[in-house]
Amino acid sequence: QVQLVESGGGLVQAGGSLRLSCAASGRTFSAYDMGWFRQAPGKEREFVNAISWSGKTTDYADSVKGRFAISRDNAKNTVYLQMNSLKPEDTAVYYCNDAARGLPWGQGTQVTVSS
């Protein structure tokens, strides 16, 4: 079973950047399409973006297109989320999971964007 550990969150001013990492244990990581999700206080967890197992295909929520980029390194069992031009509405706990949300959730990493 793959276990996921997110890191890289923090407090940043609007317009700033952060890079999140998701480290996965387990030898089957490279078989999964992976995604990032986020949950703001009082809101449901929502899709942010996803990347295919090969890294060749990506998909983005409209709210982050042109600002966020997902990538992966299968040799390191890691998925990355580069976040640029951050907005206060990006404030949330960010999680990674397989694109179908079928793996156990990690603890997430908090991203707070101040105005």
N, C-alpha and C positions, 0 to 999 in steps of 0.2 A: 504494500500500500504506500502510495506517495504521501509524504508529509511536506507541508509548505510553511516557510518562514519569511515574512515580509519585513523589509527594513528600508531606511532612508528617508522616512518622513521627518517633518519638523515644522517650524514656524517661519514663514516667508512673507515678504511684502508683496502686494499686488504688482504684477509685472515680472516677478522673479521666476526662478526655475528650481526644480528639484529633480533628482533621479532616484526612483525607487527600484529596489531589487527584490526578487522573490526566489529564494533558494529552495530547491526541491530535493528530497531524498528519494532513493529508489531508482532502480535501473530502467524503469519503463517511462521515465519522464519524457524522453524524446518522441514517444508515441502519441502524446497528447497535444491536441490543439489547446492553447492556453489563453487565458483572458485576465484582464484586470476589472475589478468591480469596486464600487465605493458606496458607502452608506453615510449620509449626513444625519445629524440628530433629528429624530422625529420622522424620518423618511425611510422608505424601503431601499434595500440594496439595489443598485442599478448597474447595468453594463457600462463599461468605459471603452474597452477595446479588446481585440483578440488577435491572435497570430496562429497560423497553421503550424503543424508539427515540424514542417520543413523550414518555416520562416519566410516562405515565398508569398504568402497571402496574409493580408491584414484587414481588419474591419474596425471602424470607429463610430462611436456615438456622435451625432451631429454636434453636440455641445463641446466636444474636444477636438474636432477635426481641425487640422492646421496648427494645433498647439501642442498636442501630445503625440508621442511616438512609442510604439511597442517594439521590442526586439527580444531575441533570445540567443543563448549560447548553449547548445545541447551538450557540448563537452564539459561545461561547468554546471549543468543542470540548473540554469538560472534564466529567469525572464526579467526584463527591465522595462521600466516605464519612465521615459524622459518627458517631463512636464515643463513647458515654457509658457510665458505670458499668463501666468497664473492669475486667477480671479478669486475674489472672496467666495463666490458660489462653488468653487472647487474644494472648499473646506469639507473634509469628510475623513472617515477611516477607509483606507484603501486595502483591498484584498486581492490576491490572485487565486485562481482556481483553474481547472480545466474549463474549456469554453462551455461545456454543458453543466457546469457547477456540480459535478459528481464526486469531487474529492472532499475529504474533511477540510473545513475551513481552518486557516491559521488564525493568529491573533490580530492580524492586520497591522497597519502602520498609520499613525495619525498625521494628516496634513492640514495645517491651519494657515490660511491666507488672510493677512490683515489688509484693510483698505487704507 
